[in-house]
Amino acid sequence: MSTLSREDTLAQWQTAEQAMRKRLGAPGTLTLSEVSALSPAEFFDGIGRGELPSPPIGALMDFVPIEWAEGLFIFQGSPDQRHYNPLGSVHGGYAATLLDSCMGCAIHTRLKQGQGYTTLDLRISYVRALTELTGPIRAEGKVVHLGRSTALAEGRIYDVEGRLYATGSTTCMIFS
């Protein structure tokens, strides 16, 4: 747990998000052969430097990559009324999309050049409701197991105070 105050953590998160938004390129995609020609580090670093297109889902759902390393991926976003369901809270699909993204990308960071993956199974547990008042949240995915044909990852969504909003796990199929 961080020893920073809520205000200091919030300021750090906002600064990191603003810096990333300035660097990201326009939303777009690469072909599968273009992605396969890059190592995972080249791919994610290229996105993070704005040299490769940013993922369109991030623009649609308004979240950005914040941090990645081998076996780890963190996205950040601030849910708002665009993400609401008819009951007055953020739709569960918002959290599910963030978790699917961070866990899948965490797995991608561990793949060999030329390998790909796809989600086979996604499990989400909602702990508390997200609202527009929640502020920025982070979705953090970590690889639990990487095999030859499948990979497992876990994820969690939390706010600047460390409060947990949802957890998830995934099984992904790995292919060449």
C-alpha positions, 0 to 999 in steps of 0.5 A, a space after each residue: 500500500 502506498 504511503 502517499 496521501 489521496 491527493 498526492 496519488 490522485 495528482 500522480 495518476 492525473 499527471 501520468 494519464 495526461 502525459 500518456 494522452 499527449 503521446 498516444 497516436 490516433 486510434 487505429 489498428 495494425 494487420 495481424 502480420 504487422 503485429 506478429 513482426 513485432 516483439 511484445 515490447 516493441 508493440 506496446 512501447 510503439 503504442 506508448 510513444 505514439 509511433 503505432 496507432 492507439 487501440 480504438 477500444 481505448 478511445 471508445 471507452 476512454 481509457 489509456 495504457 499507463 504502465 506495462 512490463 513483462 507479465 503486467 499491464 495497467 490501464 487507467 480511465 475515469 468512468 462517467 455518465 456515458 458508461 451508465 446503465 439505466 440504474 444509475 451506475 456504470 455498466 458492468 461491461 465497462 469494468 469487464 472490458 477494462 479487465 479483459 484488456 489489462 489481463 489480455 495485454 499482460 499475457 501479450 507482454 509474455 508472448 514470443 514474437 509471432 505469437 498471438 492470443 484470444 480470450 477463451 474465458 472471462 470471469 468477473 466479480 463486482 465488489 462495488 458500483 462505479 459511478 462518475 464520482 469514483 474518479 480515476 480507476 486503474 485496471 491491473 492485470 498480471 499473468 498467473 501462468 503461461 503455457 504452450 497453448 493457454 495462459 491464465 491472468 488475474 486482474 483488479 480494478 481499484 481507485 486512488 485510495 486502493 478501494 477494490 471495485 472488481 476482480 477478474 480472471 481469464 484463460 487465453 488461448 495462445 497461437 502462432 
